[in-house]
Amino acid sequence: MVREDVFNELPEDCISSILSLTSPKDTISFSLVSSFLRLVAASDFVWETLLPSDYNKIIDKSVIPLNYSSKKELFIRLCNSILIDGGNKSFAIEKSSGKKLYIISAEELSLLYGEEPDHWTWKSVPESRFSKVAELKVICKLKVKAKLRTSMLSANTNYGIYFIMKISDRAFGLSSVPVETSVEIGNRKDVHTAILDHRNGEKDLPEEKQRYQRVPYKREDGWMEIELGELFNGGDEDEDEDKEFTVSLKEVKGFHVKGGLVIEGIEVRPKH
């Protein structure tokens, strides 16, 4: 428990330095102790250190200019996500930790035959944060891939990578063969299998498919997600530590005709 009298005896710059070494969650807790600590905890010095080190570069890429009167206000604004890079990425920070998270739109992904109208439809849907999503019409081989950089992520953070999707009412062939998911960086590869269409529940799947643990789960935003894998980013947030990593989802062995998969994108977020 924080003793108000102890902190009231410390210089303001000393308290600010202490708070700058904590988390956003801890800083907010300190601000509830007294009016003096609330004033110090609201300072730009404290919240500047709690923001990502490259926040200026990120907000410069915002589709809509951000107006804010303090660094704390900016922090709160970024917790609610902004669209960047021409609207093809969504960026946000975790309220409790200040860690960065991204959603990469379907238009930024590499889809096998993605430009072929016989295989994919690109359309706008009101429930998406992006201007377009991709809907699979019909295909035999399914390949979705993204190449990303570790410099975009928070350092010393374990990330989960998630495929954001829906299954249309007209879907077919998506539960015939499990898909392979992977996250690859250098010589490390995190590989799993998953079932895209799980609408009937695991009890209705053939026994040999019940061992596949990864299935879509409902998100708070109304979409579904499947965890593709995870990645620990141990490097500093600078170009010297920048590495490329590849995220993929594919089904190329069964050659089953399939369709009705709707892709919004891929999310990269801190995993707890």
Disulfide bonds with the S-S distance in Angstrom:
none
